[in-house]
Amino acid sequence: MDNITRTQRVLRYRENDKVYDRIKRGMPYYEVEIIETVGKPSENLVIRGECISACAYLKEQGIKVDLVYIDPPFASGADYAKKVYLRRNPKLAEKVAAAEQQMDIEELKAFEEKMYGDIWQKEDYLNWMYENLLAIKSIMSETASIYVHLDTKIGHYVKILLDEIFGEDKFINEIIWHYEDKFATGGKRLDKNHDTIFLYSNDEDYIFNPIIIPKDETTKRALRKKVDGKTVEVRDENGNKIIVEYSEKKADDVWDLGRTISKNDLRDYATQKPEPLLERIITASSNEYRDEEKTEKMIVADFFGGSGVAAMVANRLGRNFIHVDIGINSIQTVRDTLIASKAEFQVLEIKDGVSLFRNPQQTMDKLATIIPGLQRNVSGISNFWFGVVTEAKLGTVPVYVPNLLNTQEKVLDIPTINTIINQELQNLEVNAKKVIVYYIDIDDPKAVEKFIKENNATEIEVELKDLKNLLHEIVIEDIVEFNTTKTKEGYETEITKFISDRLIQKINEFNQKGNLQSLTKGKKFEPISISEEGLELIELISLDCENSEGQWHSSTEVKIDKLGYVIKDGTKTKEFWDGKITSDKKPKRIKIRNISGDEMIKVVE
Ligand SMILES: C[S@@+](CC[C@H](N)C(=O)[O-])C[C@H]1O[C@@H](n2cnc3c(N)ncnc32)[C@H](O)[C@@H]1O
């Protein structure tokens, strides 16, 4: 962190003895679209977008939050994956139904999808966290607190940022969340069985309700009270001490809470935290209402919401909630779980011009496949470059693509261009005549062009290209065929065919990998095969019988769980899906979500 100095909102970057303003943009504000309203319009929000953009939106709307819990990616070096389960094929329902008793979850065919990457350089990570924390602070109410959930590797570095942003005097606690129910990792050190959660307040006057927990064993002790600041024992009229039994105590800053999540609550989200942890946080640092008249509910916000545990617990404890996450799987998981618990909320999407393919990580992977002729990991080309393309007249052309996981890289600014022309071009070990620099936004296009002209000491041409044009091509829709017929009770829509090229490609890759492993390691592998109708690739069907455009209104929906059972409008049933969905009114639109989370909407003719 040596070459970075910070001031409020402006991060300066020192390079070649010059100091550049790295971030003066503050929080970028983008258009926000309401995707869906579930139940009556309420203050509860599920927002798909980046933490910073969501904060900008809330600020613009004048919304302040009363408690923040964040569990951001940890810089843990992990690539988290989501297991994707093929559903039962409804056309084979009878055959499978006969074997229903034996069917267990392990037999379902699962393959994995990358959910979000967590591989960072420490410095990049801290810069990114700094920006996020500043944005969050700007929408915290005066009495709000923030819990920042980290691990032992990065926690201490982030603590320094927190001290800087909130002030050392606003530091309240370092909570050690200790869990013994983790497999012993062994090795030449003690087992790592805790996470660190830092608690800061926004101002002196913050909410704090002591957490009362049961004692392991009841104890007897003389009753005491405070008199003139001194603790004294209370005595009865005969002068005897009063002995009381204590079965409860106030929790301290070490929380022994298991991290195992019961099968029923498990949401297939790699980093899902247990509800009791959030229960403690929310009860300790928020109340149900802001005012005595009980007109305004307190808002609990999680800007890296994941599976939505904070939103679920906040809702159960009568608080309002704001759930933000960049990944589509998170938004779908929390939406479906909230519907099952009959919550009312709106789903919003931040339109920042970047059409993501499910999440930033998968978009980066996909980009590598759609830049024509791109080769990755070429020798003589540093990691700074995404790869190279080969052009007939020019030969090798290195390509730079901003890392979509890092907000700072989304804006091409002078410091980045400076790094490119004064460092990367000069260090190229290949003989290049041109480089391509993709950008999402440019800080000041004219200034950037001018800077290149005046400072590029090499003969290498720098071509700037808009990445958004490529990103638009990245999302290819699935194809669905269906018939809607009028019945005595209403309408019946039957799905006859579902084709998802994206999933088929994924499954092919999975099969190839499996086959290879079975050849090289002698492991038994049964490839996944998809039926002609492809209905086993469907996770959810929703009908909108109200509008044929605009915000989605789910008049009725069928979700097919991992075992093939139907969840109808949030209620679990013991029925297998038969390929149909019924509605009272004629559907105007149909929405289908595949098992990887891609959604498509089709208007019913
Ligand atoms: C450690 S997980 C959170 C898990 C969550 N506490 C739970 O219990 O399920 C971190 C989450 O942050 C999301 N994320 C990563 N970068 C983000 C960003 N810039 N803005 C918002 N969410 C982001 C990821 O998609 C991921 O779901």
The ligand as a Gaussian input file, in Angstrom:
#p B3LYP/6-31G(d) Opt

LIG

0 1
 C      -19.178000     -14.145000       0.552000
 S      -20.541000     -13.946000      -0.521000
 C      -21.843000     -13.451000       0.521000
 C      -22.529000     -14.611000       1.199000
 C      -23.707000     -14.205000       2.038000
 N      -23.337000     -13.505000       3.251000
 C      -24.548000     -15.430000       2.394000
 O      -24.714000     -15.721000       3.587000
 O      -25.004000     -16.116000       1.489000
 C      -20.120000     -12.502000      -1.414000
 C      -21.128000     -12.055000      -2.444000
 O      -20.722000     -10.804000      -2.974000
 C      -21.150000     -10.724000      -4.323000
 N      -20.372000      -9.646000      -4.961000
 C      -19.098000      -9.671000      -5.418000
 N      -18.739000      -8.456000      -5.863000
 C      -19.803000      -7.627000      -5.666000
 C      -20.038000      -6.231000      -5.890000
 N      -19.121000      -5.450000      -6.400000
 N      -21.235000      -5.717000      -5.549000
 C      -22.194000      -6.516000      -5.010000
 N      -22.026000      -7.834000      -4.783000
 C      -20.847000      -8.379000      -5.099000
 C      -20.940000     -12.114000      -4.867000
 O      -21.777000     -12.352000      -5.978000
 C      -21.300000     -12.968000      -3.658000
 O      -22.644000     -13.388000      -3.701000

